[in-house]
Amino acid sequence: MKKQFLIPMLAVVFSTAMAFTTADTEANPSEDFIFKNGSWHAIPEMSCVNQDQSCLVRVLPDGTNYPIYDSQSFSDPKIGSGKVVGEVTLD
């Protein structure tokens, strides 16, 4: 009788635990993203000093600075020193 109760209970416990251990599959280690003119643009991976401000990139030819994100999500900003770490040209 205990086996009939224990196995389904363990299945519920393990499935609940696994729901919290899923990996974030959106982040791509070879590219970063900026949000410009209402859409996301992929840029090459930028090296930022890990501090407490946004990591910025300058977009040419207009010279405007944009914050860098690790994925296409505003909740995933790349942390840096608040200084421009590079320049990119968008296609």
C-alpha positions in Angstrom: 0.0 0.0 0.0 2.9 2.4 0.8 4.4 1.8 -2.7 1.1 2.8 -4.4 1.2 6.1 -2.6 4.9 6.8 -2.6 5.7 6.6 -6.3 3.0 9.1 -7.5 4.0 11.4 -4.7 7.7 11.3 -5.7 6.7 12.0 -9.3 4.8 15.1 -8.3 7.7 16.3 -6.1 10.3 15.7 -8.9 8.3 17.3 -11.6 7.7 20.4 -9.5 11.4 20.6 -8.7 12.4 20.2 -12.4 10.1 23.1 -13.3 12.5 25.5 -11.5 15.6 24.1 -13.1 15.0 24.8 -16.8 17.9 26.5 -18.6 17.6 29.9 -20.2 17.9 29.1 -23.9 17.5 32.6 -25.3 21.0 33.9 -24.5 23.6 33.3 -27.3 27.2 33.6 -26.1 28.4 34.7 -29.5 26.2 37.8 -30.0 24.6 40.6 -28.1 21.5 42.7 -28.9 20.4 46.3 -29.0 16.9 47.8 -29.3 16.8 50.5 -32.0 13.7 52.0 -33.7 11.3 49.5 -32.2 13.2 46.3 -33.1 16.0 44.1 -31.9 19.3 44.0 -33.7 22.0 41.4 -33.2 25.5 42.7 -32.8 28.8 40.9 -32.2 29.6 39.9 -28.6 31.0 42.9 -26.6 33.4 42.7 -23.7 32.1 44.7 -20.8 33.7 45.4 -17.4 31.3 43.9 -14.9 30.3 46.8 -12.7 26.9 48.3 -11.8 25.9 50.3 -14.8 24.7 49.6 -18.4 27.1 48.4 -21.0 26.9 50.7 -24.1 27.7 50.5 -27.8 27.9 53.3 -30.3 26.0 52.7 -33.6 27.5 54.2 -36.7 27.1 56.4 -38.7 24.8 58.4 -36.5 27.0 57.9 -33.4 24.1 57.2 -31.0 24.9 55.1 -27.9 22.6 52.2 -27.0 22.5 49.8 -24.0 23.5 46.2 -24.8 21.4 43.2 -23.9 22.5 39.5 -23.6 19.2 38.4 -25.2 16.2 40.0 -26.9 14.7 41.0 -23.5 14.7 44.2 -21.6 15.1 42.1 -18.4 18.5 40.8 -19.6 20.8 43.9 -19.8 24.5 43.5 -20.1 26.2 45.0 -17.0 29.2 47.2 -17.5 30.8 50.5 -16.5 28.4 52.9 -18.2 31.1 53.6 -20.9 31.0 52.8 -24.6 32.8 49.6 -25.2 32.8 49.5 -29.0 31.2 50.7 -32.3 29.0 48.8 -34.7 27.3 49.4 -38.0 23.9 47.9 -38.5 22.9 46.4 -41.9 
